[in-house]
C-alpha cells in the first residue's frame, strides 16, 4: 500500500511539473511570413525556419514567396504578418501608406552583379545597349543606375527593357539576346560565367552604395500582438548566428527555398560569409535611409521621400531594448559589444 502511495505521489508530482513547464512555455502562434526573393537576402529567415528558431520563440511560421508588390500587399491586407523587404521599396510603400512600420534591417549590402556579354569590356561600353530590369524603379534598376553613375553614365545612356519577371526571367532575357546586360544576385550569375557572360561590376565593390533589407510589419498587427517583432527579430538573429557558425546547415537551409547545386550554394555562402553580409545588430541605419532618399530615379518619388518624415514609420526601439537587455551579447558573445556601439551611433533616430 505504501509503495502504491509513493508511486501515486511520484506520478502526480511528475504530471504537475509537466503542466508547469507547459504553462511556462511560450504559446505557439501561427503567422505567415513573406519572402520576396529566392535569394541570399532572405537567408536569415530560411535559417530561422529550418533551424527551429521561430518555434523556439513560440512562432509557427508559414513561409510564403511573393515578389514585389505582392509582399507589401500581403502585409497591408493582413494575409502576412511580416516580411523581409528591400528597404527602398518598403520606404516608398510606407511613405504612401502610414499603416506600415520598419523595425529592423538584417542586411545593408549584398552581392549583386552587373552581367553582360564577354565582348563588353567595361561599364562605359554599355552606352546605347539594352539593359534588362524586372520593372523601372525596382531595386535592380536602381542598383544599375547607381553603378552606371559611378562610371559616368546616366539613365538615358542605356535602353531600359522592363521584363516584368524575377531574376530567372532576367537570366533568360540575357541568354536569349533580348537584352545586353542585367543585374543579378548570386548564385544566378555563377551559371552565366560558363555561357559566355561576365561580371563587369558588383554592388559589393562600392562601399557607399547601400542595398538594405528591412523587417516590415503593419502597425495594427503589432498593436494586436506587441511581442511579435521582438520574437521574430530574436529568431532571425539566431538564424544569423547559425549562418556564421554552421556552413553545412546554412547551405542546407538555403537549398530548401532556392534549389541549386550544392557547389553553387557553397560558393554563394563563401562569398557572403567573407563579406559578413548579415547584421548581428539589425538596426535600421541612418546612412542607408539617407542614401535611399537621395538616390531615386523618379523625381516625383524622390521629392515625396525627401518631404516625408520617416520617424513615423521607422522604429528601432525593439533593437534598442534588446541591446540594453544584452540579448545580442548573450547570443554572439561579448566581442559583439563594439559592433553594438558602432551600429547604435549610426542608427536612425
N, C-alpha and C positions, 0 to 999 in steps of 0.2 A: 504493500500500500504506500509505504514511504517512497519507494522507487518511482511509483506511478506519479506521486505528487511532485517529486523533484523534476521528473520528465515533463510533466504538465507545465510547471513553473518555467522550465528552460524554454519550452516551445513558446509559451506566452511572451517571455522576455525577448526571444528572437523575433517574434512577429511584431512586437511593439517597436523594436529597433528598426525593423524594415519599414514600418509605417512612418517612423520619424525621419528616416533617410529619404523616403519618398516625398514627405511633406516639405523637406528642406531643398529638394532638387528643383531646379527651375522648371516651371510648367512649359511644356513644349507648345510653340505656336506655329501655325502653318502660314508661310508667306511665299510670295513669288518675287524672284529677283531677275530683272532683265540684264542680259549682257549683249551689247550692241555690235560686237565683232568677235569672230573666232580668231583671236589674235592675242599676242603676249600681254597687251594692256590689261587683260582680264585674268591673268594668271593667279593673282591673289584670291580671287573669287573661286576659281577652279579648285585651288588647294584648300580653301575653307570648306568647300563642299566635300571633296574627295577625302580630305584628311579628317573629317568628322568634327570640325571646329564649330560649324553652325549648330550641330546637335549639342556640343559641349555647352554652348551658351543658351540652350533651350529653344533653338530655332529649327524648324523643319522646313528647309528652303527648297523650293522647286525652281530650277534654273531654266529660263526661257530666253532663247535667242530671238532678237528682232532688231534690224538695222534702223538707223535714224530715218524718219522721225517716230518710228514705232515705239521705241523705248520711252520717250517723253510722253507720248500719247498713253502708254500703259500706266505711267505714274499719275498723270492727270486724272485718268478715268478710274483709278483705284484697282486696275487689273493687276498691277505690280506694285509692291511696296517700296522697292529700292532698285537703283541701277548704278552701274559704274560707267560714266558717260564722258565723252570728250568735253572738257570744261568749256571750250569755246561754244559748242552747241548748247550746253547747259546754261551758260550765261545769256546767250541770245534768247533762249526759251524763257528763262526766269525774268528777263527784262520786259517780256511781253505778258507773262503770267505770274503774278506775285504769289501764287499758291505754292510755288516750288521753293526748295531750300537746298543749298550745297553745304555739306557738313564734313568734308574730308577730301584729301587728294592723295592717292597712293602712288602716283607716278607723275613726274614733271617733264621728263624727256624720254624719248624712245628711239629705237632704230627704225627709220623709215627711209627707204632708198628711192632715189630717182633713177629709174631704169630706162634704158634706151638701147638702140641697136649698136653693135660693135663699131660701126663706121662713124658714129658721133663721138668726137674726141673730147668735148667739154660742154659744160652747161651753156656757154655762149653760142655753141653751134646749134642749139635748139631754136634759134630765131627763125620764125616763119614755119616751124614744124607743128604737127598736130599733137596736142597734149591731152591724154585721156583722164577724166575725173568721173567720179560717180555722179556728182552734181555740182554746179557752181556754188561756191560758198561753203562746201563741206571741208572737214579737216585736211584731206589730201590736197584739195585745191589750194587752201591757204598755206600748207607746208610748201607746196610747189612755188607759190608766189613769193614766199619769203626767201627760198633758195635762189630763185631767178633774180630777185632784187639784190642779193649778195653778189651776184655775178653781172650786175649792170643791165639786167633786162627788166621789163615791166609786163603787165598783164596783156598789153596789146602786141607784144612781140611774139606771142605764140597763138596758135589757133586752138581754142578750148573745145574739146569734144565731150559733152556730158553723156555718160553711158547708162545712167540710171540703174547701176548694179553695184555689187560689192567688189572686194579685191580680186576674186576669181574672175569676175567679168572684165576687170581692167587687164588682168593677165591675158585673157583670151583675145582682147582687142589688140594688145601689143603683139602677140604671137601671130595673129592673122594679118597684121599690117594695117589695121584700121586706124591705129594711132602710132605715132613715132616714139612716144615716151609716156611714162606714167609714174605715179608714186605708189610704192608697195611696201608693206611690212614684211618682215621675215615670218615664217620660212618661205612665203610665196616667191620672193625674189631669188632664193637659193636655186630653185629649179630652173630659172631662166638663164643662169650663167652658162649652162652646158648647151643652150639652144641658140647661141649667137647673140646674146644680150649682155649688157654690162651695167654696173652701177657707176654713175658719174658724180653722184653726190649723196650724202646721207644726212638726215636731220641731226643725228648724233654728232656730226662733225662741227656743229655750230652751238657753242655753249650758251649763246644769247637767244636762241630760238626755243621757246617753250612749247611743249605739246602735252599739257597736263590732262589727267583724267580726274573725275570728280564723283564723289558719292552723292547722289541726288535722291531726295525724298519729297513727299508732298507734306506741307505744313499740317494739314488736317490729319494725316496719317500719324504724324508724331504727336499731335495733341491727344489722339486716342490711345497712343502707345508710346509714352515718353521714353521708355528704356530701349526702344528698338535701335536707334542709331548707335548707342553705346554697345549693344550686343553685337551688331554687325561689324563695327569698327574693331572690336576686340577679336572677333572670329577671323576677320580678314588680316589683322596684324599677325595672328598666329599662322595664317597661311603664308604671309611674307617671311616669317621666321623659318617656317618649314622649307620654303623655297631656297633660302640661303644655306640651310643646313643639310638638305637631303636632295641631291641631284636626281637620284633614281625615282623618288616619289614625285618630284616636280615634273619630270618627263612623263611619267605615267599619268598624272592628273591632267596635264595639258592635252594629251592624246585622246582623252575621253571627249573633249569638246571640239577639237580640231584634229581629226585623224590625219596623221602624217607619218612618214617613215621615222623610225626611232633615230636614225642618223641625223635627219633634219631637225627634229626636236632637240636632240642633244646639242647640235651646233647652235640652235637658237638659244638654248639655255646658257651655253658658254658665252655667247655674245652679251646677253643681258646680265648674266652674273658678274662678268668682268666690269661692266659699266655700272653695277649696283643700281639698276634702274628703279627699284621699288623703294618707296619711302618708309623707313621704320617709324618715323613720327609724321603721320599723314596730315599735317597742316595744309590748308589752302594758303598758298604763298602770295604775298602782295605783288612781287615782281611778275609772277605768272598772270595774275589778274590784269595788271597794268599792260603787260605785253599784248594780251588778247584785245583789250580795249583799243590799243593804239595800232593794231595791225588787222584792220578789217578791209577787205577788198571792196565791199559795198559801202559807199559813202553814207548812205542813209542809215545803214546798220551801225556804222562807226559813230555817227552823230548820236544815235539813240543810246549806245553803250556809254559814250562819254557823258551823257546827260543823266544817266541812271545812277542811283545811289545803291551800290551793291551790298552795303551793310544790311539792306532789307532782306537779302536772300543768301548771304554767305555767313555761316555760323561756325566758328572754330571752338565754341565753348566746350563741346564734348571732348575734343582732343586736349584742350587746356586742362580740363579736370582730370583726365587720365594721366596727364603728365604730373599734376600735383599729387595724385594718388600713387605715383611711382609704378603704374601699370607697365609702361614700356621698359623701365629699368628692370623690373622683375622678369619681364619676358625675354628681353635681349641681353641683359646683363648691365652692370654698372658702366661699362665703356660707352653705352649709348647716351650718357648724360651730356657729353659735349655736343652730340648731334641734336639732342633736345634743345639745348641752349641756342645753338646756331639757327635752328628752324624756328624757334619761338621769336627770335629777333626779326625774321623775315615774314612771319605770319601776317595774314590780312587781318587788320584790326579796325 
